[in-house]
């Protein structure tokens, strides 16, 4: 009987821990989406890669494709070209394509840093 109870406890404890984690994750979801940008009918999400990952020093390889025109609430995704969600500060910033990184687009923010977005 003791072995059965020990096995039961060994199974029960991880199950309880997982249920607490799942509940806390569910409760913390405010409906927010990952910041996104719509360009040429395609949705791009903010890239998990750090900005230093990309070598964008050679500006001749960058092509200006537009300016971010408007932002939508972070609980929504961008739905039309040059619309961003989740980062209101980027409205008015230039959007670039790079031949070296065809799956990405880059936004030059107000502090002259590039913010990378990757095609979904």
LINTAHU-V918876 format. One line per field, one symbol per residue. ss: DSSP state (a for helix, b for strand, c for the rest). burial: 1 if it has 16 or more other ideal C-beta (glycine too) atoms within 10 Angstrom, else 0. Layout:
BEGIN
ss: ???
burial: ???
END
This chain:
BEGIN
ss: caaaaaaaaaaaaaaaaaaaaaaaaaaacccccccbbbbccbbbbbccccaaacccccaaabbbbbbccbbbccccccccccbbbccaaacccbbbbbcccccbbbbbcccccbbbbbbc
burial: 000000000000000000000000000000000011111000011110000001010000010000010011010011001111111001000111110010011111000001111000
END
